[in-house]
Amino acid sequence: MAVLLVLGLVHWLVVRPWHIHWGATPGEITRSWPGDSLVQAPQEVSTRAITINARPGHIWPWLAQMGNGRGGLYSYDWLDQLFGVLDHPSADTLILRFQQLAGDSIPIGAAGGWPVAIARPNEFLLLDIRQAGAHVTWLFALDSLSPLQTRLVMRVRAHLPASWRLPILLAVLDPAEFLMVRRQLIGVRQRAESLARRDSAYGWAAVSPAPEEKPR
């Protein structure tokens, strides 16, 4: 019991504060982002970020085409397929027909999906998920550092049904969620930087769909 208590304290005091802010700067962590006001009294708030050597226009198309039957999620595909989240590997090329976020939802699994609250091309994508008593907002924000470099910031805020099992559930899900979203950020970076290199080499223009905003 003493060993378990020590491991639990290490997780909550050291490991968890690191992984819920992986890659994010103090300014990004404390900054107010779109959608923050939607979830009241969240038990979970994370801000993670990654620097991408590409313009927002090279990053946005990969976000726009996310979803099952679309571009995938760019994380560990074998795990997403194992749990029925995806039915095929994530795309390494742009799929033009999925650039407009038509249908107001990013499909996940055989049925259901993540509702799109706001989609502002080259700026941010906000998902507003309300299922089984839980309310989660998931933001992907693009913040330009220079003409050739962009920060991709992911902010998640979650209010979950109260239960004595909640701390145990969070302790189990936290590490898995971190590994998946970290890989997702890296997957988006790899694809965006590859697109930027091709764009530079051949003079291609990155996909820049017309602005579309759909508040819920």
C-alpha positions in Angstrom: 0.0 0.0 0.0 2.9 2.4 0.8 4.4 1.7 -2.6 1.1 2.3 -4.4 0.6 5.6 -2.4 4.1 6.8 -3.4 3.5 5.9 -7.0 0.2 7.7 -7.0 1.7 10.8 -5.5 4.6 10.8 -8.0 2.0 10.5 -10.8 -0.2 13.4 -9.6 2.6 15.7 -8.5 5.2 15.1 -11.1 4.2 13.1 -14.1 0.7 14.4 -14.7 1.6 18.2 -14.5 4.3 17.4 -17.1 2.2 15.5 -19.6 -1.0 17.7 -19.4 1.3 20.6 -20.4 3.6 18.8 -22.8 5.3 21.1 -25.2 3.3 24.2 -24.1 4.8 27.5 -23.0 3.6 29.2 -19.7 1.8 31.8 -21.9 0.0 29.1 -23.8 -1.0 27.4 -20.6 -2.5 30.5 -19.0 -3.9 32.0 -22.1 -7.7 32.0 -22.7 -8.5 30.0 -25.8 -11.7 29.8 -27.9 -14.2 27.5 -26.3 -12.8 27.8 -22.7 -16.1 29.2 -21.5 -18.2 26.3 -22.8 -17.2 23.8 -20.1 -18.1 24.8 -16.6 -16.1 23.5 -13.6 -13.9 21.1 -15.6 -12.1 18.4 -13.7 -9.6 18.0 -16.6 -7.8 20.8 -18.4 -4.8 20.2 -20.6 -2.8 22.4 -22.9 -0.3 20.8 -25.2 1.6 22.3 -28.2 4.2 21.6 -30.8 6.2 23.8 -33.2 5.7 23.1 -36.9 8.0 24.4 -39.6 5.2 25.3 -41.9 2.5 27.9 -42.5 -1.0 27.5 -41.1 -2.2 26.8 -44.6 0.0 23.7 -44.6 -1.4 22.5 -41.3 -5.1 23.2 -41.6 -6.0 20.7 -44.4 -4.9 17.8 -42.2 -7.1 19.0 -39.3 -10.0 19.6 -41.7 -10.0 16.0 -43.1 -9.7 14.2 -39.7 -12.1 11.4 -38.9 -13.1 7.8 -39.7 -13.7 7.3 -43.4 -11.8 10.5 -44.0 -8.1 11.3 -43.2 -7.9 9.5 -39.9 -6.4 10.9 -36.7 -2.6 10.7 -37.3 -2.0 8.9 -34.1 -1.2 5.2 -33.5 -3.4 3.8 -36.2 -3.2 0.2 -35.0 -4.6 1.2 -31.6 -7.4 3.4 -33.2 -8.3 0.5 -35.5 -8.1 -2.1 -32.6 -10.7 -0.1 -30.6 -12.9 0.6 -33.6 -12.2 4.3 -33.8 -10.8 4.1 -37.3 -11.4 1.5 -40.0 -8.3 2.3 -42.1 -4.9 3.9 -41.6 -4.5 7.7 -41.5 -3.9 9.4 -44.8 -0.5 10.8 -45.8 -2.0 12.8 -48.7 -4.6 15.5 -48.8 -8.2 14.5 -49.6 -9.8 17.5 -51.3 -13.4 16.4 -50.8 -13.0 16.5 -47.0 -11.6 20.0 -46.7 -14.9 21.8 -46.0 -15.9 20.0 -42.8 -19.3 19.3 -44.2 -21.8 17.7 -41.9 -20.8 19.6 -38.8 -19.2 16.5 -37.3 -16.0 14.5 -37.4 -17.0 10.9 -37.7 -15.5 8.5 -35.2 -16.1 4.7 -35.3 -18.9 3.1 -37.2 -21.4 5.6 -35.8 -21.4 8.9 -34.0 -18.8 11.6 -34.1 -17.4 14.8 -32.6 -19.5 17.8 -33.3 -17.7 20.8 -34.8 -18.6 24.0 -32.9 -16.4 26.4 -34.9 -14.1 25.8 -37.9 -12.0 28.8 -39.0 -9.6 27.7 -41.7 -5.9 28.4 -40.8 -6.9 29.6 -37.3 -8.7 27.1 -35.2 -11.0 24.0 -35.0 -13.2 23.6 -32.0 -15.0 20.4 -31.2 -17.8 20.4 -28.6 -18.5 16.8 -27.4 -21.4 16.0 -25.1 -21.9 12.3 -24.4 -23.1 10.1 -21.5 -23.2 13.1 -19.1 -19.7 14.2 -20.1 -18.9 17.6 -21.7 -15.6 18.0 -23.5 -14.2 20.8 -25.7 -11.2 20.0 -27.9 -9.4 22.8 -29.5 -6.8 22.8 -32.3 -5.4 26.4 -32.6 -2.8 27.6 -35.1 -0.6 30.5 -33.9 1.9 31.9 -36.4 5.4 32.5 -35.0 6.9 33.6 -38.4 6.0 33.3 -42.1 7.5 29.7 -42.0 6.8 28.5 -38.5 3.5 27.9 -36.6 2.5 26.6 -33.1 -0.2 24.0 -33.0 -1.9 24.3 -29.6 -4.3 21.6 -28.3 -6.6 22.6 -25.4 -8.9 20.1 -23.9 -11.4 20.9 -21.1 -13.6 18.2 -19.7 -16.4 18.0 -17.2 -17.1 14.3 -16.3 -19.9 12.8 -14.3 -19.1 12.8 -10.5 -18.2 9.3 -9.2 -16.0 7.8 -6.5 -14.3 6.0 -9.4 -13.4 9.2 -11.3 -9.9 9.5 -9.8 -9.2 5.9 -10.6 -10.5 6.3 -14.1 -8.4 9.4 -14.7 -5.3 7.6 -13.4 -5.9 4.8 -15.9 -6.8 6.9 -18.9 -4.4 9.8 -18.4 -1.3 8.0 -19.7 -3.1 6.4 -22.7 -4.7 9.7 -23.6 -1.3 11.5 -23.5 0.4 9.0 -25.6 -2.3 9.1 -28.3 -2.6 12.9 -28.5 1.2 13.4 -28.4 1.5 11.1 -31.3 -1.3 12.9 -33.1 0.5 16.3 -32.7 3.7 14.7 -34.1 1.7 13.1 -36.9 0.2 16.4 -38.0 3.6 18.0 -37.8 5.2 15.4 -40.0 2.5 15.7 -42.6 2.4 19.5 -42.6 6.2 19.9 -42.9 6.2 17.3 -45.7 3.5 19.4 -47.5 5.5 22.6 -46.9 8.7 21.1 -48.4 6.8 19.9 -51.5 5.1 23.3 -51.8 8.5 25.0 -51.6 10.1 22.6 -54.1 7.4 22.6 -56.7 5.5 25.9 -56.1 2.3 24.1 -55.2 -0.2 26.0 -53.1 -1.5 24.5 -49.9 -5.2 23.9 -49.7 -6.9 27.0 -48.3 -10.7 26.5 -48.2 -13.1 29.4 -47.9 -13.7 30.5 -44.3 -16.5 28.5 -42.6 -17.8 29.1 -39.1 -20.5 27.1 -37.5 -21.1 28.0 -33.9 -23.5 25.7 -32.0 
